Amino acid sequence: MLREERLKQILDKLQQDQRLSTTQLMVDFAVSEGTIRRDLKELQTRGLLQKVHGGAVPRPAAPRIYQSRLNYASKPKAELAHKALPLLKNGQLIVIDGGTTNWHLANAFPPQLEATVFTNSIPIVQTLLAQPGLEIHLMGGKVFQASQVSLGLEVMQTLDDIRPDICFLGVRSLQAEIGFTTLEREEAKIKRKMVEVSQKIVVMATNDKLDTVDHYRICACEAVDLLLVEKDAPEDKLLAFRERGMEIQ
C-alpha cells in the first residue's frame, strides 16, 4: 500500500471513530509502530489531526475567523447560553472571555441584571451596552482581529487586579487527558490568567469541541468547575471528563 493511500484510510478511520489507537493502526495496516508514528506526525503537520498519548484525535471543525464562527452551530450555542443564565447573580464580578458562544450568552443577559463585567471581547462589549444595570470594563491591549479580542500585557495587568466571582471561559477544544486548548498562544496566556484569578470557571462546549485538541494548552480539566454541554452530547465522550471529577450539566 502506498503511503498516501494509508494516510487517507487513517483519516477515514478518524472521521468514523473520532479517535485513533496507534496499536490498532499497527494491526490494521500491518506496519511498525514507527511507521504509524511518522504517519500521524505527517497528518498533524498538515493540520488534519492532533496526536495524543496512544494515538490521535480530531482537530476542531469550527472556522477560525470570528464572523464565520458566529454563523457556525449558532442554535446549540444559543441553547447553551440559556443554560448558563441561572449562574448569573446580582452583585457579581463577571469575566466573559471572547468567543461566539460567550457572545450568545451576552445577548441572553437578563435586562434586570446588576453586575460588573470585565471582558476582552469587542463584540461582547457592544452587545452588553444595551444593559442598563451593568458596569462594563473592556480590558485594553492589542486587538487580535481573527477573534476580535484584546491581548497582551494590559489585559494581564487588569486581570491581576480583580478577583471575579465567575468566569465564562471560551475554548476551541477539550480532551480529558490534555485538558482545554486553543489555537493561538497569546490567547492561551490570557485564558490561563482568567482561570488563575477567578473563583468559578464555567465552559460551554458544543458537541464538535468534545475530544478534540488544539495547539496551545489553557488548563487541565480539573481547573474547570462546570462544563455545560448540549442535551444530546454523547455520553461516551463525556465519561472521561466525569472520571476526572468534572461537574457536567
CYANA upper distance limits for C-alpha pairs under 8 A (distance plus 0.5 A):
  1 MET  CA      5 GLU  CA      7.16
  1 MET  CA      6 ARG  CA      7.19
  2 LEU  CA      6 ARG  CA      6.94
  3 ARG  CA      7 LEU  CA      6.66
  4 GLU  CA      8 LYS  CA      6.71
  5 GLU  CA      9 GLN  CA      6.83
  6 ARG  CA     10 ILE  CA      6.66
  6 ARG  CA     29 PHE  CA      8.30
  7 LEU  CA     11 LEU  CA      6.85
  7 LEU  CA     39 ASP  CA      7.15
  7 LEU  CA     43 LEU  CA      7.98
  8 LYS  CA     12 ASP  CA      6.75
  9 GLN  CA     13 LYS  CA      6.68
 10 ILE  CA     14 LEU  CA      6.76
 10 ILE  CA     25 LEU  CA      8.43
 11 LEU  CA     15 GLN  CA      6.68
 11 LEU  CA     48 LEU  CA      8.40
 12 ASP  CA     16 GLN  CA      6.80
 13 LYS  CA     17 ASP  CA      6.39
 13 LYS  CA     18 GLN  CA      8.16
 13 LYS  CA     20 LEU  CA      7.92
 14 LEU  CA     18 GLN  CA      5.37
 14 LEU  CA     19 ARG  CA      6.09
 14 LEU  CA     20 LEU  CA      6.53
 14 LEU  CA     57 VAL  CA      7.70
 14 LEU  CA     58 PRO  CA      7.56
 15 GLN  CA     58 PRO  CA      8.38
 18 GLN  CA     57 VAL  CA      6.77
 18 GLN  CA     58 PRO  CA      7.00
 19 ARG  CA     55 GLY  CA      7.92
 19 ARG  CA     56 ALA  CA      6.44
 19 ARG  CA     57 VAL  CA      5.29
 19 ARG  CA     58 PRO  CA      7.65
 20 LEU  CA     24 GLN  CA      8.20
 20 LEU  CA     25 LEU  CA      7.94
 20 LEU  CA     55 GLY  CA      5.58
 20 LEU  CA     56 ALA  CA      5.54
 20 LEU  CA     57 VAL  CA      6.88
 21 SER  CA     25 LEU  CA      6.70
 21 SER  CA     54 GLY  CA      6.31
 21 SER  CA     55 GLY  CA      4.86
 21 SER  CA     56 ALA  CA      7.34
 22 THR  CA     26 MET  CA      6.77
 22 THR  CA     33 GLU  CA      7.60
 22 THR  CA     36 ILE  CA      7.11
 22 THR  CA     37 ARG  CA      7.96
 22 THR  CA     54 GLY  CA      6.13
 22 THR  CA     55 GLY  CA      5.17
 22 THR  CA     56 ALA  CA      8.36
 23 THR  CA     27 VAL  CA      7.09
 23 THR  CA     33 GLU  CA      7.91
 23 THR  CA     54 GLY  CA      8.09
 23 THR  CA     55 GLY  CA      8.45
 24 GLN  CA     28 ASP  CA      6.57
 25 LEU  CA     29 PHE  CA      6.52
 25 LEU  CA     30 ALA  CA      8.42
 25 LEU  CA     36 ILE  CA      7.49
 26 MET  CA     30 ALA  CA      5.93
 26 MET  CA     31 VAL  CA      5.68
 26 MET  CA     32 SER  CA      6.48
 26 MET  CA     33 GLU  CA      6.65
 26 MET  CA     36 ILE  CA      7.11
 27 VAL  CA     31 VAL  CA      7.66
 31 VAL  CA     35 THR  CA      6.85
 31 VAL  CA     36 ILE  CA      7.70
 32 SER  CA     36 ILE  CA      7.10
 33 GLU  CA     37 ARG  CA      6.63
 34 GLY  CA     38 ARG  CA      6.70
 35 THR  CA     39 ASP  CA      6.68
 36 ILE  CA     40 LEU  CA      6.63
 37 ARG  CA     41 LYS  CA      6.59
 38 ARG  CA     42 GLU  CA      6.63
 39 ASP  CA     43 LEU  CA      6.82
 40 LEU  CA     44 GLN  CA      6.55
 40 LEU  CA     49 LEU  CA      8.28
 40 LEU  CA     51 LYS  CA      7.15
 40 LEU  CA     56 ALA  CA      7.83
 41 LYS  CA     45 THR  CA      6.65
 41 LYS  CA     51 LYS  CA      7.66
 42 GLU  CA     46 ARG  CA      6.88
 43 LEU  CA     47 GLY  CA      6.92
 43 LEU  CA     48 LEU  CA      5.92
 43 LEU  CA     49 LEU  CA      6.60
 44 GLN  CA     48 LEU  CA      6.12
 44 GLN  CA     49 LEU  CA      5.50
 44 GLN  CA     50 GLN  CA      5.90
 44 GLN  CA     51 LYS  CA      7.20
 47 GLY  CA     59 ARG  CA      7.96
 48 LEU  CA     58 PRO  CA      7.71
 48 LEU  CA     59 ARG  CA      7.06
 49 LEU  CA     56 ALA  CA      7.15
 49 LEU  CA     57 VAL  CA      6.48
 49 LEU  CA     58 PRO  CA      5.18
 49 LEU  CA     59 ARG  CA      5.55
 50 GLN  CA     56 ALA  CA      5.99
 50 GLN  CA     57 VAL  CA      5.96
 50 GLN  CA     58 PRO  CA      6.46
 50 GLN  CA     59 ARG  CA      6.41
 50 GLN  CA    212 THR  CA      8.25
 50 GLN  CA    213 VAL  CA      6.57
 50 GLN  CA    214 ASP  CA      7.60
 51 LYS  CA     55 GLY  CA      6.48
 51 LYS  CA     56 ALA  CA      4.71
 51 LYS  CA     57 VAL  CA      6.99
 52 VAL  CA     56 ALA  CA      5.53
 52 VAL  CA     57 VAL  CA      7.42
 57 VAL  CA    211 ASP  CA      7.34
 57 VAL  CA    212 THR  CA      6.30
 57 VAL  CA    213 VAL  CA      7.45
 58 PRO  CA    211 ASP  CA      8.06
 58 PRO  CA    212 THR  CA      5.75
 58 PRO  CA    213 VAL  CA      7.40
 59 ARG  CA    173 SER  CA      8.43
 59 ARG  CA    212 THR  CA      5.93
 59 ARG  CA    213 VAL  CA      6.18
 59 ARG  CA    214 ASP  CA      6.80
 60 PRO  CA    172 ARG  CA      7.21
 60 PRO  CA    173 SER  CA      6.81
 60 PRO  CA    208 ASP  CA      7.26
 60 PRO  CA    209 LYS  CA      6.39
 60 PRO  CA    212 THR  CA      6.28
 60 PRO  CA    213 VAL  CA      7.47
 60 PRO  CA    214 ASP  CA      7.76
 61 ALA  CA    208 ASP  CA      7.25
 61 ALA  CA    209 LYS  CA      8.26
 62 ALA  CA     69 ARG  CA      7.09
 62 ALA  CA     72 TYR  CA      7.50
 62 ALA  CA    172 ARG  CA      8.37
 62 ALA  CA    208 ASP  CA      8.42
 63 PRO  CA     68 SER  CA      6.80
 63 PRO  CA     69 ARG  CA      6.24
 63 PRO  CA     72 TYR  CA      8.35
 64 ARG  CA     68 SER  CA      8.00
 64 ARG  CA     69 ARG  CA      7.49
 64 ARG  CA    146 ALA  CA      7.37
 64 ARG  CA    147 SER  CA      8.22
 65 ILE  CA     69 ARG  CA      6.81
 65 ILE  CA    146 ALA  CA      5.45
 65 ILE  CA    147 SER  CA      6.96
 66 TYR  CA     70 LEU  CA      6.84
 66 TYR  CA     99 GLY  CA      8.28
 66 TYR  CA    100 THR  CA      7.92
 66 TYR  CA    146 ALA  CA      6.26
 66 TYR  CA    147 SER  CA      5.63
 66 TYR  CA    148 GLN  CA      7.44
 67 GLN  CA     71 ASN  CA      7.72
 68 SER  CA     72 TYR  CA      7.12
 69 ARG  CA     73 ALA  CA      8.48
 69 ARG  CA    100 THR  CA      7.08
 70 LEU  CA     74 SER  CA      7.06
 70 LEU  CA    100 THR  CA      6.16
 73 ALA  CA     77 LYS  CA      6.83
 73 ALA  CA    206 THR  CA      8.43
 74 SER  CA     78 ALA  CA      6.64
 75 LYS  CA     79 GLU  CA      6.83
 76 PRO  CA     80 LEU  CA      6.66
 76 PRO  CA    206 THR  CA      7.19
 76 PRO  CA    230 GLU  CA      7.26
 77 LYS  CA     81 ALA  CA      6.72
 77 LYS  CA    100 THR  CA      8.30
 77 LYS  CA    101 THR  CA      5.64
 77 LYS  CA    104 HIS  CA      7.16
 77 LYS  CA    206 THR  CA      7.24
 78 ALA  CA     82 HIS  CA      6.95
 78 ALA  CA    101 THR  CA      7.59
 78 ALA  CA    104 HIS  CA      5.98
 78 ALA  CA    105 LEU  CA      7.68
 79 GLU  CA     83 LYS  CA      6.83
 79 GLU  CA    230 GLU  CA      8.24
 80 LEU  CA     84 ALA  CA      6.94
 80 LEU  CA    101 THR  CA      8.17
 80 LEU  CA    105 LEU  CA      8.49
 80 LEU  CA    204 MET  CA      6.84
 80 LEU  CA    205 ALA  CA      8.33
 80 LEU  CA    206 THR  CA      8.47
 80 LEU  CA    228 LEU  CA      7.29
 80 LEU  CA    229 VAL  CA      7.34
 80 LEU  CA    230 GLU  CA      7.16
 81 ALA  CA     85 LEU  CA      7.19
 81 ALA  CA    101 THR  CA      7.36
 81 ALA  CA    102 ASN  CA      7.68
 81 ALA  CA    104 HIS  CA      6.37
 81 ALA  CA    105 LEU  CA      4.92
 81 ALA  CA    108 ALA  CA      7.38
 81 ALA  CA    204 MET  CA      8.16
 82 HIS  CA    105 LEU  CA      7.47
 82 HIS  CA    108 ALA  CA      7.19
 83 LYS  CA    228 LEU  CA      8.03
 84 ALA  CA     88 LEU  CA      8.10
 84 ALA  CA    105 LEU  CA      8.01
 84 ALA  CA    228 LEU  CA      8.06
 85 LEU  CA    105 LEU  CA      8.18
 85 LEU  CA    108 ALA  CA      8.13
 85 LEU  CA    109 PHE  CA      7.62
 88 LEU  CA     92 GLN  CA      8.03
 88 LEU  CA    113 LEU  CA      8.37
 89 LYS  CA    113 LEU  CA      7.62
 89 LYS  CA    114 GLU  CA      8.30
 89 LYS  CA    115 ALA  CA      7.98
 90 ASN  CA    113 LEU  CA      6.27
 90 ASN  CA    114 GLU  CA      5.41
 90 ASN  CA    115 ALA  CA      5.97
 91 GLY  CA    114 GLU  CA      6.57
 91 GLY  CA    115 ALA  CA      5.34
 91 GLY  CA    116 THR  CA      7.71
 92 GLN  CA    114 GLU  CA      8.44
 92 GLN  CA    115 ALA  CA      5.66
 92 GLN  CA    116 THR  CA      6.81
 92 GLN  CA    164 PRO  CA      8.10
 92 GLN  CA    165 ASP  CA      6.45
 92 GLN  CA    166 ILE  CA      8.14
 93 LEU  CA    115 ALA  CA      6.65
 93 LEU  CA    116 THR  CA      5.28
 93 LEU  CA    117 VAL  CA      6.43
 93 LEU  CA    118 PHE  CA      8.17
 93 LEU  CA    163 ARG  CA      8.19
 93 LEU  CA    164 PRO  CA      5.44
 93 LEU  CA    165 ASP  CA      5.92
 93 LEU  CA    166 ILE  CA      7.47
 94 ILE  CA    115 ALA  CA      7.82
 94 ILE  CA    116 THR  CA      6.57
 94 ILE  CA    117 VAL  CA      5.25
 94 ILE  CA    118 PHE  CA      6.71
 94 ILE  CA    164 PRO  CA      6.06
 94 ILE  CA    165 ASP  CA      6.60
 94 ILE  CA    166 ILE  CA      5.77
 94 ILE  CA    167 CYS  CA      6.42
 94 ILE  CA    168 PHE  CA      8.45
 95 VAL  CA    117 VAL  CA      6.28
 95 VAL  CA    118 PHE  CA      5.33
 95 VAL  CA    119 THR  CA      6.22
 95 VAL  CA    164 PRO  CA      6.83
 95 VAL  CA    166 ILE  CA      6.90
 95 VAL  CA    167 CYS  CA      5.11
 95 VAL  CA    168 PHE  CA      6.83
 95 VAL  CA    194 MET  CA      8.18
 96 ILE  CA    102 ASN  CA      7.32
 96 ILE  CA    117 VAL  CA      7.69
 96 ILE  CA    118 PHE  CA      6.94
 96 ILE  CA    119 THR  CA      5.55
 96 ILE  CA    120 ASN  CA      8.20
 96 ILE  CA    121 SER  CA      8.43
 96 ILE  CA    167 CYS  CA      6.37
 96 ILE  CA    168 PHE  CA      5.49
 96 ILE  CA    169 LEU  CA      7.14
 97 ASP  CA    102 ASN  CA      7.45
 97 ASP  CA    119 THR  CA      6.36
 97 ASP  CA    120 ASN  CA      6.96
 97 ASP  CA    121 SER  CA      7.20
 97 ASP  CA    167 CYS  CA      7.96
 97 ASP  CA    168 PHE  CA      6.53
 97 ASP  CA    169 LEU  CA      5.74
 97 ASP  CA    170 GLY  CA      6.07
 97 ASP  CA    191 LYS  CA      7.99
 98 GLY  CA    102 ASN  CA      7.00
 98 GLY  CA    103 TRP  CA      7.90
 98 GLY  CA    119 THR  CA      7.85
 98 GLY  CA    120 ASN  CA      7.00
 98 GLY  CA    121 SER  CA      5.38
 98 GLY  CA    124 ILE  CA      7.99
 98 GLY  CA    147 SER  CA      7.77
 98 GLY  CA    148 GLN  CA      8.17
 98 GLY  CA    149 VAL  CA      6.64
 98 GLY  CA    169 LEU  CA      8.27
 98 GLY  CA    170 GLY  CA      6.49
 99 GLY  CA    103 TRP  CA      6.79
 99 GLY  CA    121 SER  CA      8.31
 99 GLY  CA    147 SER  CA      7.63
 99 GLY  CA    170 GLY  CA      5.98
 99 GLY  CA    171 VAL  CA      8.16
100 THR  CA    104 HIS  CA      6.84
101 THR  CA    105 LEU  CA      7.00
101 THR  CA    170 GLY  CA      7.98
101 THR  CA    204 MET  CA      7.62
102 ASN  CA    106 ALA  CA      6.76
102 ASN  CA    124 ILE  CA      8.28
102 ASN  CA    168 PHE  CA      7.57
102 ASN  CA    169 LEU  CA      8.47
102 ASN  CA    170 GLY  CA      7.32
103 TRP  CA    107 ASN  CA      6.83
103 TRP  CA    123 PRO  CA      7.64
103 TRP  CA    124 ILE  CA      6.00
103 TRP  CA    127 THR  CA      8.31
104 HIS  CA    108 ALA  CA      6.85
105 LEU  CA    109 PHE  CA      6.92
106 ALA  CA    124 ILE  CA      6.74
106 ALA  CA    127 THR  CA      7.01
106 ALA  CA    128 LEU  CA      6.79
107 ASN  CA    127 THR  CA      6.73
107 ASN  CA    128 LEU  CA      7.77
109 PHE  CA    113 LEU  CA      7.71
109 PHE  CA    131 GLN  CA      8.50
111 PRO  CA    131 GLN  CA      6.31
111 PRO  CA    132 PRO  CA      7.82
111 PRO  CA    133 GLY  CA      7.85
112 GLN  CA    133 GLY  CA      7.00
113 LEU  CA    131 GLN  CA      8.46
113 LEU  CA    133 GLY  CA      6.35
113 LEU  CA    134 LEU  CA      7.54
114 GLU  CA    133 GLY  CA      4.96
114 GLU  CA    134 LEU  CA      5.85
114 GLU  CA    135 GLU  CA      8.45
115 ALA  CA    133 GLY  CA      7.26
115 ALA  CA    134 LEU  CA      5.64
115 ALA  CA    135 GLU  CA      6.89
116 THR  CA    134 LEU  CA      6.19
116 THR  CA    135 GLU  CA      5.14
116 THR  CA    136 ILE  CA      6.52
116 THR  CA    137 HIS  CA      8.29
117 VAL  CA    134 LEU  CA      7.42
117 VAL  CA    135 GLU  CA      6.65
117 VAL  CA    136 ILE  CA      5.45
117 VAL  CA    137 HIS  CA      6.58
118 PHE  CA    136 ILE  CA      6.65
118 PHE  CA    137 HIS  CA      5.22
118 PHE  CA    138 LEU  CA      6.56
118 PHE  CA    139 MET  CA      7.23
119 THR  CA    124 ILE  CA      7.96
119 THR  CA    125 VAL  CA      7.74
119 THR  CA    136 ILE  CA      8.50
119 THR  CA    137 HIS  CA      6.95
119 THR  CA    138 LEU  CA      5.86
119 THR  CA    139 MET  CA      6.41
120 ASN  CA    138 LEU  CA      6.11
120 ASN  CA    139 MET  CA      5.39
120 ASN  CA    140 GLY  CA      7.36
120 ASN  CA    149 VAL  CA      5.75
120 ASN  CA    150 SER  CA      5.68
120 ASN  CA    151 LEU  CA      7.98
120 ASN  CA    155 VAL  CA      7.89
121 SER  CA    125 VAL  CA      6.90
121 SER  CA    138 LEU  CA      7.82
121 SER  CA    148 GLN  CA      6.61
121 SER  CA    149 VAL  CA      4.92
121 SER  CA    150 SER  CA      7.16
122 ILE  CA    126 GLN  CA      6.82
122 ILE  CA    138 LEU  CA      8.00
122 ILE  CA    148 GLN  CA      6.50
122 ILE  CA    149 VAL  CA      6.57
122 ILE  CA    150 SER  CA      8.36
123 PRO  CA    127 THR  CA      6.77
123 PRO  CA    148 GLN  CA      7.62
124 ILE  CA    128 LEU  CA      6.66
125 VAL  CA    129 LEU  CA      6.73
125 VAL  CA    136 ILE  CA      7.77
125 VAL  CA    138 LEU  CA      7.31
126 GLN  CA    130 ALA  CA      8.47
128 LEU  CA    134 LEU  CA      8.22
128 LEU  CA    136 ILE  CA      8.16
129 LEU  CA    136 ILE  CA      8.30
139 MET  CA    150 SER  CA      7.48
139 MET  CA    154 GLU  CA      7.76
139 MET  CA    155 VAL  CA      5.87
139 MET  CA    158 THR  CA      7.27
140 GLY  CA    150 SER  CA      6.42
140 GLY  CA    151 LEU  CA      8.02
140 GLY  CA    154 GLU  CA      6.46
140 GLY  CA    155 VAL  CA      6.37
141 GLY  CA    150 SER  CA      5.47
141 GLY  CA    151 LEU  CA      5.77
141 GLY  CA    152 GLY  CA      6.13
141 GLY  CA    153 LEU  CA      7.59
141 GLY  CA    154 GLU  CA      5.92
141 GLY  CA    155 VAL  CA      6.64
142 LYS  CA    150 SER  CA      5.70
142 LYS  CA    151 LEU  CA      5.83
142 LYS  CA    152 GLY  CA      6.78
143 VAL  CA    148 GLN  CA      6.90
143 VAL  CA    149 VAL  CA      6.09
143 VAL  CA    150 SER  CA      4.78
143 VAL  CA    151 LEU  CA      6.77
144 PHE  CA    148 GLN  CA      6.05
144 PHE  CA    149 VAL  CA      5.99
144 PHE  CA    150 SER  CA      6.45
144 PHE  CA    151 LEU  CA      7.31
145 GLN  CA    149 VAL  CA      7.53
150 SER  CA    155 VAL  CA      7.72
151 LEU  CA    155 VAL  CA      6.54
151 LEU  CA    186 GLU  CA      7.28
151 LEU  CA    187 GLU  CA      7.30
151 LEU  CA    190 ILE  CA      7.47
152 GLY  CA    156 MET  CA      7.06
152 GLY  CA    186 GLU  CA      7.81
152 GLY  CA    190 ILE  CA      8.23
153 LEU  CA    157 GLN  CA      6.59
154 GLU  CA    158 THR  CA      6.78
155 VAL  CA    159 LEU  CA      6.79
155 VAL  CA    190 ILE  CA      7.87
156 MET  CA    160 ASP  CA      6.75
156 MET  CA    190 ILE  CA      7.05
156 MET  CA    193 LYS  CA      7.45
157 GLN  CA    161 ASP  CA      7.18
158 THR  CA    162 ILE  CA      7.39
159 LEU  CA    163 ARG  CA      8.31
159 LEU  CA    193 LYS  CA      7.45
159 LEU  CA    194 MET  CA      7.28
159 LEU  CA    197 VAL  CA      7.50
160 ASP  CA    197 VAL  CA      7.63
162 ILE  CA    197 VAL  CA      7.71
163 ARG  CA    197 VAL  CA      6.11
163 ARG  CA    198 SER  CA      6.21
163 ARG  CA    199 GLN  CA      7.73
164 PRO  CA    197 VAL  CA      7.36
164 PRO  CA    198 SER  CA      5.31
164 PRO  CA    199 GLN  CA      6.75
165 ASP  CA    198 SER  CA      6.63
165 ASP  CA    199 GLN  CA      5.71
165 ASP  CA    200 LYS  CA      6.72
166 ILE  CA    198 SER  CA      6.47
166 ILE  CA    199 GLN  CA      6.40
166 ILE  CA    200 LYS  CA      5.11
166 ILE  CA    201 ILE  CA      6.48
166 ILE  CA    202 VAL  CA      7.91
167 CYS  CA    194 MET  CA      7.57
167 CYS  CA    195 VAL  CA      7.92
167 CYS  CA    198 SER  CA      6.57
167 CYS  CA    199 GLN  CA      8.24
167 CYS  CA    200 LYS  CA      6.63
167 CYS  CA    201 ILE  CA      5.48
167 CYS  CA    202 VAL  CA      6.60
168 PHE  CA    201 ILE  CA      6.70
168 PHE  CA    202 VAL  CA      5.43
168 PHE  CA    203 VAL  CA      6.43
168 PHE  CA    204 MET  CA      8.34
169 LEU  CA    191 LYS  CA      7.56
169 LEU  CA    194 MET  CA      8.27
169 LEU  CA    195 VAL  CA      8.36
169 LEU  CA    201 ILE  CA      7.23
169 LEU  CA    202 VAL  CA      6.56
169 LEU  CA    203 VAL  CA      5.83
169 LEU  CA    204 MET  CA      8.31
170 GLY  CA    191 LYS  CA      8.44
170 GLY  CA    203 VAL  CA      7.06
170 GLY  CA    204 MET  CA      7.99
171 VAL  CA    180 PHE  CA      7.13
171 VAL  CA    181 THR  CA      6.95
171 VAL  CA    182 THR  CA      6.49
171 VAL  CA    203 VAL  CA      7.91
171 VAL  CA    205 ALA  CA      8.17
172 ARG  CA    180 PHE  CA      8.33
172 ARG  CA    181 THR  CA      6.93
172 ARG  CA    182 THR  CA      5.73
172 ARG  CA    183 LEU  CA      7.83
172 ARG  CA    209 LYS  CA      6.71
172 ARG  CA    214 ASP  CA      7.84
173 SER  CA    180 PHE  CA      6.31
173 SER  CA    181 THR  CA      5.74
173 SER  CA    182 THR  CA      6.76
173 SER  CA    209 LYS  CA      5.40
173 SER  CA    210 LEU  CA      7.06
173 SER  CA    211 ASP  CA      7.67
173 SER  CA    212 THR  CA      5.62
173 SER  CA    213 VAL  CA      5.69
173 SER  CA    214 ASP  CA      6.61
174 LEU  CA    178 ILE  CA      8.08
174 LEU  CA    179 GLY  CA      5.97
174 LEU  CA    180 PHE  CA      4.93
174 LEU  CA    181 THR  CA      6.70
174 LEU  CA    209 LYS  CA      6.75
174 LEU  CA    210 LEU  CA      6.05
174 LEU  CA    211 ASP  CA      6.12
174 LEU  CA    212 THR  CA      6.13
174 LEU  CA    213 VAL  CA      6.65
175 GLN  CA    179 GLY  CA      5.58
175 GLN  CA    180 PHE  CA      7.05
175 GLN  CA    210 LEU  CA      7.03
175 GLN  CA    211 ASP  CA      4.88
175 GLN  CA    212 THR  CA      6.18
175 GLN  CA    213 VAL  CA      6.75
175 GLN  CA    241 PHE  CA      8.50
176 ALA  CA    211 ASP  CA      7.58
176 ALA  CA    221 CYS  CA      6.98
176 ALA  CA    240 ALA  CA      6.30
176 ALA  CA    241 PHE  CA      5.88
176 ALA  CA    244 ARG  CA      8.16
177 GLU  CA    220 ALA  CA      8.47
177 GLU  CA    221 CYS  CA      8.44
178 ILE  CA    213 VAL  CA      8.23
178 ILE  CA    217 ARG  CA      8.17
178 ILE  CA    220 ALA  CA      7.07
178 ILE  CA    221 CYS  CA      8.35
179 GLY  CA    217 ARG  CA      7.68
179 GLY  CA    218 ILE  CA      8.00
179 GLY  CA    219 CYS  CA      6.37
179 GLY  CA    220 ALA  CA      4.80
179 GLY  CA    221 CYS  CA      5.33
180 PHE  CA    213 VAL  CA      8.22
180 PHE  CA    217 ARG  CA      6.53
180 PHE  CA    218 ILE  CA      5.93
180 PHE  CA    219 CYS  CA      6.03
180 PHE  CA    220 ALA  CA      6.77
180 PHE  CA    221 CYS  CA      7.22
181 THR  CA    188 ALA  CA      7.94
181 THR  CA    213 VAL  CA      6.69
181 THR  CA    214 ASP  CA      5.79
181 THR  CA    215 HIS  CA      7.21
181 THR  CA    216 TYR  CA      5.83
181 THR  CA    217 ARG  CA      4.81
181 THR  CA    218 ILE  CA      5.71
181 THR  CA    219 CYS  CA      7.89
182 THR  CA    187 GLU  CA      8.02
182 THR  CA    188 ALA  CA      6.81
182 THR  CA    213 VAL  CA      8.32
182 THR  CA    214 ASP  CA      5.75
182 THR  CA    215 HIS  CA      6.74
182 THR  CA    216 TYR  CA      5.82
182 THR  CA    217 ARG  CA      7.01
182 THR  CA    218 ILE  CA      7.55
183 LEU  CA    187 GLU  CA      8.42
183 LEU  CA    188 ALA  CA      8.41
183 LEU  CA    214 ASP  CA      6.09
183 LEU  CA    215 HIS  CA      5.95
183 LEU  CA    216 TYR  CA      6.55
184 GLU  CA    188 ALA  CA      6.83
184 GLU  CA    215 HIS  CA      7.87
184 GLU  CA    216 TYR  CA      7.03
185 ARG  CA    189 LYS  CA      7.01
185 ARG  CA    215 HIS  CA      8.44
185 ARG  CA    216 TYR  CA      6.24
186 GLU  CA    190 ILE  CA      7.15
187 GLU  CA    191 LYS  CA      6.70
188 ALA  CA    192 ARG  CA      6.61
188 ALA  CA    216 TYR  CA      6.76
188 ALA  CA    217 ARG  CA      7.04
188 ALA  CA    218 ILE  CA      5.77
189 LYS  CA    193 LYS  CA      6.90
189 LYS  CA    218 ILE  CA      7.72
190 ILE  CA    194 MET  CA      6.84
191 LYS  CA    195 VAL  CA      6.84
191 LYS  CA    218 ILE  CA      6.81
192 ARG  CA    196 GLU  CA      6.68
192 ARG  CA    218 ILE  CA      5.83
192 ARG  CA    219 CYS  CA      7.05
193 LYS  CA    197 VAL  CA      6.81
194 MET  CA    198 SER  CA      6.59
195 VAL  CA    201 ILE  CA      7.02
195 VAL  CA    219 CYS  CA      8.39
195 VAL  CA    223 ALA  CA      7.86
195 VAL  CA    224 VAL  CA      8.46
200 LYS  CA    224 VAL  CA      8.10
200 LYS  CA    225 ASP  CA      6.57
201 ILE  CA    223 ALA  CA      8.00
201 ILE  CA    224 VAL  CA      5.60
201 ILE  CA    225 ASP  CA      5.73
201 ILE  CA    226 LEU  CA      7.06
202 VAL  CA    224 VAL  CA      6.82
202 VAL  CA    225 ASP  CA      6.58
202 VAL  CA    226 LEU  CA      5.40
202 VAL  CA    227 LEU  CA      6.50
202 VAL  CA    228 LEU  CA      7.99
203 VAL  CA    224 VAL  CA      7.76
203 VAL  CA    226 LEU  CA      6.92
203 VAL  CA    227 LEU  CA      5.51
203 VAL  CA    228 LEU  CA      6.65
204 MET  CA    227 LEU  CA      6.48
204 MET  CA    228 LEU  CA      5.18
204 MET  CA    229 VAL  CA      6.62
205 ALA  CA    209 LYS  CA      6.74
205 ALA  CA    210 LEU  CA      7.75
205 ALA  CA    227 LEU  CA      7.74
205 ALA  CA    228 LEU  CA      6.77
205 ALA  CA    229 VAL  CA      5.86
205 ALA  CA    230 GLU  CA      7.96
206 THR  CA    210 LEU  CA      7.80
206 THR  CA    229 VAL  CA      6.59
206 THR  CA    230 GLU  CA      6.57
206 THR  CA    233 ALA  CA      8.49
207 ASN  CA    229 VAL  CA      7.70
207 ASN  CA    230 GLU  CA      7.14
207 ASN  CA    233 ALA  CA      6.30
207 ASN  CA    234 PRO  CA      8.28
208 ASP  CA    212 THR  CA      8.46
210 LEU  CA    237 LYS  CA      7.29
210 LEU  CA    238 LEU  CA      8.44
211 ASP  CA    237 LYS  CA      7.17
219 CYS  CA    223 ALA  CA      6.85
220 ALA  CA    224 VAL  CA      8.10
221 CYS  CA    241 PHE  CA      7.79
221 CYS  CA    244 ARG  CA      7.69
221 CYS  CA    246 MET  CA      7.64
222 GLU  CA    244 ARG  CA      7.30
222 GLU  CA    245 GLY  CA      7.68
222 GLU  CA    246 MET  CA      7.18
224 VAL  CA    246 MET  CA      7.86
225 ASP  CA    246 MET  CA      7.16
225 ASP  CA    247 GLU  CA      7.03
226 LEU  CA    246 MET  CA      7.18
226 LEU  CA    247 GLU  CA      5.61
226 LEU  CA    248 ILE  CA      6.42
226 LEU  CA    249 GLN  CA      8.04
227 LEU  CA    246 MET  CA      7.74
227 LEU  CA    247 GLU  CA      6.76
227 LEU  CA    248 ILE  CA      5.30
227 LEU  CA    249 GLN  CA      6.91
228 LEU  CA    248 ILE  CA      6.39
228 LEU  CA    249 GLN  CA      5.54
229 VAL  CA    233 ALA  CA      6.80
229 VAL  CA    248 ILE  CA      7.68
229 VAL  CA    249 GLN  CA      6.76
233 ALA  CA    237 LYS  CA      8.37
233 ALA  CA    238 LEU  CA      8.08
234 PRO  CA    238 LEU  CA      7.08
235 GLU  CA    239 LEU  CA      6.48
236 ASP  CA    240 ALA  CA      8.23
237 LYS  CA    241 PHE  CA      8.24
238 LEU  CA    242 ARG  CA      6.79
239 LEU  CA    243 GLU  CA      6.68
240 ALA  CA    244 ARG  CA      7.20
241 PHE  CA    245 GLY  CA      7.41
241 PHE  CA    246 MET  CA      6.36
242 ARG  CA    246 MET  CA      5.59
242 ARG  CA    247 GLU  CA      7.40
242 ARG  CA    248 ILE  CA      7.80
